[in-house]
Amino acid sequence: QVQLVESGGGLVQAGGSLRLSCAASRGTISRYIMGWFRQAPGKEREFVATISWSGGTTSYADYVKGRFAISRDNAKNTVYLQMNSLKPEDTAVYYCAADRTLGGVALITAEYDYWGQGTQVTVSS
C-alpha cells in the first residue's frame, strides 16, 4: 500500500511560482506512473500533468502547458510540480496520484490507484 503526502502549497500573487512535492511516506513509487490533479471549489477534479516511471515521458493539460513542469526523483521517492506564471484560475487543491500500470502515462483520474490528501494553492490577483 502506497501512502502519498503532498507539500509546498500556499498563497502566492499572480505571476508568482510554487513548487509542489509529493513524497511516498510508505511504499515505493519508482515504477509507477505519477500524476498531478486539481480541484477547485464547486468543480470536478481535473488533470494537470503526468509523468512516466522513468521520467522520460510527460503530458500536460493545455491550460498549464508552458507554465508547469512535472519531474521526479525516484531515488528520493518523490514527484514535483513546478508551477510558474500562476494565475488566479490555478487556485485549487492539488493532488498527486500513483498508477500501478507499467509503462506510459495516465491522464484520467480512474486510472490511478493511490491518492494523496491534497495541498491548497491560492493565487491572488
Buried (B, 14 or more C-beta within 10 A) or exposed (E): EBBBBBEBBEEBEEEBEBBBBBBBEEBEBBEBBBBBBBBBEEEEBEBBBBBBBEBEEBBBBEEBEEBBBBBBEBEEBBBBBBBBEBBEEBBBBBBBBBBEBEEEBBBEBEBBBBBBEBBEBBBEE
